[in-house]
Amino acid sequence: MKNKTLATWLSLIGGPLGLHRWYLFGLRDGFLWAHAAMTLLGLLGLQRMMDFGVDDMLSWWLLPLLGFSIAWSCLEALIHGLTSPEAWNRRFHPEASEAHPAGLTNWITVVAIVLSLMVGSTALLSGLVLTFQHYFEAQVQEGLKLAE
């Protein structure tokens, strides 16, 4: 039985690696591999930024992928956590009754929802800020080159 609370926590904690997709849909799920690829590329961008500094152009493009991957998995945690028990059981347990306990929401699910709001919004805004900051810094540098 696929438990809604467990899926929500897997989304929050292991979502960037696709653990919740593996739990719910198995290894053949394409979004599982998309999560993992985005996270690994974002971590590569983080490593490049640590090795080569903030002027590395490739890290500008790769690092925001990490933030977007974290935000994406937190959004999925919200979707899982806020799904009604009836809809959850219809989707993942069609043979069970709509009131089966696997789809119920409890306080542990609510804590995961609140944390996913905090983590997801922070990751998304950080990714956007980093992207726009580097874009505008590059524009200023090009403007200075033209002014010389």
BELNOR-V31028 format. One record per residue. N is the residue number from 1. SS is DSSP state (A for helix, B for strand, O for the rest). OMEGA is omega in radians with two decimals (NA if undefined). BURIAL is I if it has 9 or more other ideal C-beta (glycine too) atoms within 8 Angstrom, else O. Layout:
# BELNOR-V31028
[[N;SS;OMEGA;BURIAL] [N;SS;OMEGA;BURIAL]]
This chain:
# BELNOR-V31028
[[1;O;3.12;O] [2;O;-3.08;I] [3;O;-3.10;O] [4;A;-3.14;I] [5;A;3.12;I] [6;A;3.12;I] [7;A;3.12;I] [8;A;3.12;I] [9;A;3.07;I] [10;A;3.08;I] [11;A;-3.10;I] [12;A;-3.01;I] [13;A;-3.08;O] [14;A;-3.09;I] [15;A;3.14;I] [16;A;3.06;I] [17;A;3.09;O] [18;O;-3.10;I] [19;A;3.13;I] [20;A;3.10;I] [21;A;3.08;I] [22;A;3.14;I] [23;A;-3.05;I] [24;A;-2.97;I] [25;A;3.13;O] [26;O;-3.04;O] [27;O;-3.12;O] [28;O;-3.12;O] [29;O;-3.13;I] [30;A;-3.14;O] [31;A;3.04;I] [32;A;-3.11;I] [33;A;3.07;I] [34;A;3.07;I] [35;A;-3.08;I] [36;A;-3.13;I] [37;A;3.12;O] [38;A;-3.14;I] [39;A;-3.13;I] [40;A;3.08;O] [41;A;3.09;I] [42;A;3.08;I] [43;A;3.04;I] [44;A;3.09;I] [45;A;3.08;I] [46;A;3.11;I] [47;A;3.12;O] [48;A;3.13;I] [49;A;3.11;I] [50;A;-3.12;O] [51;A;-2.99;O] [52;A;3.14;O] [53;O;-3.05;O] [54;O;-3.13;O] [55;O;3.13;O] [56;O;-3.06;I] [57;A;-3.12;O] [58;A;3.12;O] [59;A;3.06;I] [60;A;-3.09;I] [61;A;-3.03;I] [62;A;-3.04;I] [63;A;3.09;I] [64;A;3.09;I] [65;A;3.10;I] [66;A;3.11;I] [67;A;3.14;I] [68;A;3.10;I] [69;A;3.10;I] [70;A;3.13;I] [71;A;3.13;I] [72;A;-3.14;I] [73;A;3.07;I] [74;A;3.05;I] [75;A;3.09;I] [76;A;3.06;I] [77;A;3.09;I] [78;A;-3.13;I] [79;A;3.12;O] [80;A;-3.07;I] [81;A;-3.10;I] [82;A;3.08;O] [83;O;3.14;I] [84;O;3.13;O] [85;A;-3.13;I] [86;A;-3.13;I] [87;A;3.12;I] [88;A;-3.11;I] [89;A;3.07;I] [90;A;-3.08;O] [91;A;-3.01;O] [92;A;3.13;I] [93;O;-3.09;I] [94;O;-3.12;O] [95;O;-3.11;O] [96;O;3.11;I] [97;O;-3.13;O] [98;O;-3.13;I] [99;O;-3.13;O] [100;O;-3.08;I] [101;A;-3.12;O] [102;A;-3.12;I] [103;A;-3.09;I] [104;O;3.08;O] [105;O;3.08;O] [106;O;-3.07;O] [107;A;3.10;O] [108;A;3.07;O] [109;A;-3.13;I] [110;A;3.09;I] [111;A;3.11;O] [112;A;3.12;I] [113;A;-3.14;I] [114;A;3.12;O] [115;A;3.13;I] [116;A;3.03;I] [117;A;-3.13;I] [118;A;-3.07;O] [119;A;-3.10;I] [120;A;3.14;I] [121;A;3.09;I] [122;A;-3.13;O] [123;A;-3.13;I] [124;A;-3.14;I] [125;A;3.10;O] [126;A;3.10;I] [127;A;3.12;I] [128;A;-3.13;I] [129;A;3.14;O] [130;A;3.13;I] [131;A;-3.11;I] [132;A;3.12;O] [133;A;-3.13;O] [134;A;3.11;I] [135;A;-3.10;O] [136;A;3.04;O] [137;A;3.11;O] [138;A;3.12;O] [139;A;3.10;O] [140;A;3.12;O] [141;A;3.11;O] [142;A;3.09;O] [143;A;3.09;O] [144;A;3.09;O] [145;A;3.13;O] [146;A;-3.11;O] [147;A;-3.12;O] [148;O;NA;O]]
